[in-house]
Amino acid sequence: MGDGELILVVEDADKVREATMSRLESLGYAVLEAKTGPEAITMLQSEEPIALVFSDIIMPGGMTGYDVAEWVRSMRPEPKVVLTSGYNDVPLAASEAVRAIKVLGKPYTRAQLACALRDALHG
């Protein structure tokens, strides 16, 4: 269970994003949402105390979840990152640091989500 940590959910599919946010809230996390990578970057540039970015990998808007993770790593390294996708191939162009990020394959259970977040935040 979370302890009120703030998680930014980056997911373009409305129903998936809403379901994910509901699951995270039921696990004890506070949640922000972004529909695209550029929207997530704007939110990450704010003063919000985001503890973790939970991002889909494949999204419209010119940025993938890997791009968001690269931005976090280089510009705001405090938040942890967990990526999720139904397509789990890591592009060769991704940096070694990004290739090391946990990818939670879709579909995932509530327990798998809870473990991935706990491991990223406290592991």
Sine and cosine of phi, psi and omega as CSV:
sin_phi,cos_phi,sin_psi,cos_psi,sin_omega,cos_omega
0.00,0.00,0.57,-0.82,0.04,-1.00
-0.98,0.20,0.16,-0.99,0.00,-1.00
-0.82,-0.57,0.66,0.75,0.02,-1.00
0.99,0.15,0.15,0.99,0.03,-1.00
-0.85,0.53,0.55,-0.84,-0.03,-1.00
-1.00,-0.02,0.83,-0.55,-0.01,-1.00
-0.89,-0.45,0.76,-0.65,0.10,-0.99
-1.00,-0.07,0.90,-0.44,0.03,-1.00
-1.00,-0.08,0.84,-0.54,0.01,-1.00
-0.90,-0.43,0.96,-0.29,-0.10,-0.99
-0.42,-0.91,0.80,-0.60,-0.04,-1.00
-0.99,0.17,-0.45,0.89,-0.03,-1.00
-0.99,0.14,0.90,-0.43,-0.10,-1.00
-0.81,0.58,-0.76,0.66,-0.05,-1.00
-0.91,0.41,-0.63,0.77,0.02,-1.00
-0.92,0.40,-0.68,0.73,0.01,-1.00
-0.89,0.46,-0.71,0.70,0.00,-1.00
-0.89,0.45,-0.67,0.74,0.03,-1.00
-0.91,0.42,-0.66,0.75,0.02,-1.00
-0.90,0.44,-0.70,0.71,0.00,-1.00
-0.88,0.47,-0.66,0.75,0.03,-1.00
-0.89,0.46,-0.69,0.72,0.04,-1.00
-0.87,0.48,-0.70,0.71,-0.02,-1.00
-0.90,0.44,-0.67,0.74,0.04,-1.00
-0.89,0.45,-0.62,0.78,0.02,-1.00
-0.93,0.37,-0.36,0.93,0.04,-1.00
-1.00,0.02,-0.02,1.00,0.07,-1.00
0.99,-0.12,0.30,0.96,0.01,-1.00
-0.98,-0.22,0.47,-0.88,0.21,-0.98
-1.00,0.04,0.50,-0.87,-0.16,-0.99
-0.70,-0.72,0.66,-0.75,0.23,-0.97
-0.89,-0.46,0.34,-0.94,-0.02,-1.00
-0.74,-0.67,0.53,-0.85,0.12,-0.99
-0.63,-0.78,0.60,-0.80,-0.03,-1.00
-1.00,-0.06,-0.33,0.95,-0.04,-1.00
-0.64,-0.77,0.24,-0.97,0.08,-1.00
-0.87,0.49,-0.75,0.66,0.02,-1.00
-0.86,0.51,-0.61,0.79,0.06,-1.00
-0.90,0.43,-0.62,0.78,0.04,-1.00
-0.89,0.45,-0.67,0.75,0.00,-1.00
-0.89,0.46,-0.67,0.74,0.05,-1.00
-0.85,0.52,-0.69,0.72,0.01,-1.00
-0.92,0.38,-0.60,0.80,0.01,-1.00
-0.94,0.35,-0.36,0.93,0.04,-1.00
-0.99,0.15,-0.11,0.99,0.03,-1.00
-0.99,0.16,-0.03,-1.00,0.02,-1.00
-1.00,0.02,0.08,1.00,-0.03,-1.00
-0.86,0.51,0.69,-0.72,-0.01,-1.00
-0.99,0.14,0.91,0.42,-0.06,-1.00
-0.95,0.32,0.85,-0.53,-0.02,-1.00
-1.00,0.02,-0.49,0.87,-0.09,-1.00
-0.45,-0.89,0.61,-0.79,0.12,-0.99
-0.95,-0.30,0.84,-0.54,0.03,-1.00
-0.93,-0.38,0.97,-0.23,-0.17,-0.98
-0.84,-0.55,0.66,-0.75,0.21,-0.98
-0.90,0.43,0.44,-0.90,0.00,-1.00
-1.00,0.06,-0.74,0.67,-0.09,-1.00
-0.99,-0.11,0.92,-0.40,-0.03,-1.00
-0.59,-0.81,0.41,-0.91,0.13,-0.99
-0.98,0.21,0.12,-0.99,0.10,-1.00
0.98,-0.19,0.11,0.99,0.10,-0.99
1.00,0.03,-0.06,1.00,0.01,-1.00
-0.75,-0.66,0.66,-0.75,0.11,-0.99
-0.99,-0.11,0.12,-0.99,0.12,-0.99
-0.88,0.48,-0.54,0.84,0.07,-1.00
-0.90,0.44,-0.63,0.78,0.04,-1.00
-0.90,0.44,-0.67,0.74,0.04,-1.00
-0.88,0.48,-0.70,0.71,0.01,-1.00
-0.88,0.48,-0.66,0.75,0.05,-1.00
-0.87,0.49,-0.69,0.72,0.01,-1.00
-0.88,0.48,-0.72,0.69,0.01,-1.00
-0.86,0.51,-0.74,0.67,-0.03,-1.00
-0.85,0.53,-0.64,0.76,-0.09,-1.00
-1.00,-0.04,-0.47,0.88,-0.12,-0.99
-0.94,-0.34,-0.47,0.88,-0.02,-1.00
-0.52,-0.86,0.97,0.24,-0.18,-0.98
-0.96,0.27,-0.07,1.00,-0.02,-1.00
-0.92,0.40,-0.73,0.69,-0.02,-1.00
-0.91,0.41,0.60,-0.80,0.15,-0.99
-0.99,0.15,0.28,-0.96,-0.02,-1.00
-0.73,-0.68,0.72,-0.69,0.20,-0.98
-0.80,-0.60,0.77,-0.64,0.02,-1.00
-0.97,-0.25,0.42,-0.91,0.03,-1.00
-0.63,-0.78,0.55,-0.84,0.00,-1.00
-0.18,-0.98,0.44,-0.90,0.18,-0.98
-0.99,0.12,-0.23,0.97,0.03,-1.00
-0.90,-0.44,0.94,-0.35,-0.19,-0.98
-0.96,-0.28,0.40,0.92,0.06,-1.00
-0.99,0.13,0.79,-0.62,0.04,-1.00
-1.00,0.04,0.81,-0.59,0.00,-1.00
-0.91,0.41,0.60,-0.80,0.00,-1.00
-0.90,0.44,-0.42,0.91,-0.02,-1.00
-0.96,0.28,-0.28,0.96,0.01,-1.00
-0.92,0.39,0.59,-0.81,0.00,-1.00
-0.92,0.40,0.29,-0.96,0.02,-1.00
-0.86,0.51,-0.64,0.77,0.01,-1.00
-0.88,0.47,-0.66,0.75,0.00,-1.00
-0.95,0.31,-0.61,0.80,0.03,-1.00
-0.90,0.44,-0.39,0.92,-0.01,-1.00
-0.99,0.11,-0.15,0.99,-0.03,-1.00
-0.94,0.33,0.65,-0.76,0.04,-1.00
-0.87,0.49,0.77,-0.64,0.12,-0.99
-0.92,-0.40,0.88,-0.47,0.03,-1.00
-1.00,-0.05,0.93,-0.36,-0.04,-1.00
-0.94,0.33,0.65,-0.76,0.07,-1.00
-1.00,0.02,0.59,-0.81,-0.11,0.99
-0.98,0.19,0.44,-0.90,0.02,-1.00
-0.77,-0.64,0.42,-0.91,0.01,-1.00
-1.00,0.06,0.22,-0.98,0.07,-1.00
-0.87,0.49,-0.65,0.76,0.01,-1.00
-0.91,0.42,-0.66,0.75,0.03,-1.00
-0.90,0.43,-0.64,0.77,0.05,-1.00
-0.89,0.46,-0.75,0.67,-0.01,-1.00
-0.86,0.52,-0.69,0.73,0.00,-1.00
-0.91,0.41,-0.68,0.74,-0.01,-1.00
-0.89,0.46,-0.67,0.75,0.00,-1.00
-0.93,0.36,-0.70,0.71,0.02,-1.00
-0.86,0.50,-0.72,0.69,0.00,-1.00
-0.88,0.48,-0.67,0.74,-0.02,-1.00
-0.93,0.37,-0.66,0.75,-0.08,-1.00
-0.98,0.21,-0.54,0.84,-0.15,-0.99
-0.82,-0.58,-0.03,1.00,-0.12,-0.99
-1.00,0.08,0.00,0.00,0.00,0.00
